[in-house]
Amino acid sequence: MSTVAERASAAGTQDARPASATRYSSSGEVVGSVELDASWFSLPVNVPLLHQVVTAQLAARRSGTQSTRTRAEVRGGSAKPYRQKGTGNARQGSIRAPHYAGGGIALGPKPRSYAQRTPRKMVQQALRCALSDRAASGQVLVVDRWALEVPKTKDAVRFLAAARCEGTVLLVLGRDDEVAARSFANLPNVMSVPGDQLSAYDVLVADHLVFTDATLPGEAVRTDAAPAKNAAGAAKAKAPAKKAAPKAAGAPGELAEAPEPAAPEASGPSAEGAADADAGPADADAGPTDADAGPTDADAGPAGDDAASGDDAVSGEESK
């Protein structure tokens, strides 16, 4: 508790900042980080509150079954040891009095309950203060999930070594993490507790807290770490793209000021074909001219007949 008090006094003048924790896989590899909920892991530590709640929790753990016998419950001593007067000794009524060897116990303990009534809000606030103290010192770890197929203590030791968990470790497990609980059961410095039974005392006696995504209290923001190989490949792929981009695209100003392409000059067979195509309507227009000339000849026909008839008449007169 003295360490917690020192941290609380040191953090009293500082503003609460969001705490973060490293996120591991069940094999001990770092897979990212987690920004912890500020309402659970970034509160100022209230030492008197922690003391009261922890004392009540320890008192509630006592069984209260101890019992002693009074002088009425000790066997024997029903007869007066000697007479009332004439012996020079103090008067005695039984050899089972508390001051006799083998006698009853005066004011000894009897079975009772040591439970103290603590408001629920105080218990929750004490738990948040304890979690905030451990998060401020970087003693909170997060595991995505326990992917252990069979219980093996070797896998549990390998995870603790990879995560650098030294001292007492508290595992906050879910109801379905039975394999993980059995894997860590043989380690004397590891304790496990269900997530819905976590208390302030359990947090304060542990040096490191290991949560899972399912048992982590509050709303956490997870950030996945990119693998080193993929990051290096992406850097190599981006380098040529940056060099080739100016050559392929060019400057935006140059594209805006570029002149429009000029129309190609007419030459070759294609030009002649175009000329013939343009000349086509002129010939077509000439057609009606010839057609109009036709009626002129046709009109001339009657004139010729009249002339012929006139010549015949003249020749007839001459013959007469």
Stockholm file with secondary structure:
# STOCKHOLM 1.0

chainA/1-320         MSTVAERASAAGTQDARPASATRYSSSGEVVGSVELDASWFSLPVNVPLLHQVVTAQLAARRSGTQSTRTRAEVRGGSAKPYRQKGTGNARQGSIRAPHYAGGGIALGPKPRSYAQRTPRKMVQQALRCALSDRAASGQVLVVDRWALEVPKTKDAVRFLAAARCEGTVLLVLGRDDEVAARSFANLPNVMSVPGDQLSAYDVLVADHLVFTDATLPGEAVRTDAAPAKNAAGAAKAKAPAKKAAPKAAGAPGELAEAPEPAAPEASGPSAEGAADADAGPADADAGPTDADAGPTDADAGPAGDDAASGDDAVSGEESK
#=GR chainA/1-320 SS CHHHHHHHHHGGGSCCCCCEEEEECTTSCEEEEEECCHHHHSCCCCHHHHHHHHHHHHHHTCCCCCCCCCTTTSSCCCSCSSCSSSSSSCCCSCTTSTTSTTCCCTTCCCSCCCCCCCCHHHHHHHHHHHHHHHHHTTCEEEESCCCCSSCCHHHHHHHHHHHTCCSCEEEEECTTCHHHHHHSTTCTTEEEEEGGGCCHHHHHTCSEEEEETTTCCSCCEEEECCCHHHHHHHHHHHHHHHHHHHHHHCCHHHHHHCCCCCCCCCCHHHHHHHHHHHHHHHHHHHHHHHHHHHHHHHHHHHHHHHHHHHHHHHHHHHHC
#=GC SS_cons         CHHHHHHHHHGGGSCCCCCEEEEECTTSCEEEEEECCHHHHSCCCCHHHHHHHHHHHHHHTCCCCCCCCCTTTSSCCCSCSSCSSSSSSCCCSCTTSTTSTTCCCTTCCCSCCCCCCCCHHHHHHHHHHHHHHHHHTTCEEEESCCCCSSCCHHHHHHHHHHHTCCSCEEEEECTTCHHHHHHSTTCTTEEEEEGGGCCHHHHHTCSEEEEETTTCCSCCEEEECCCHHHHHHHHHHHHHHHHHHHHHHCCHHHHHHCCCCCCCCCCHHHHHHHHHHHHHHHHHHHHHHHHHHHHHHHHHHHHHHHHHHHHHHHHHHHHC
//
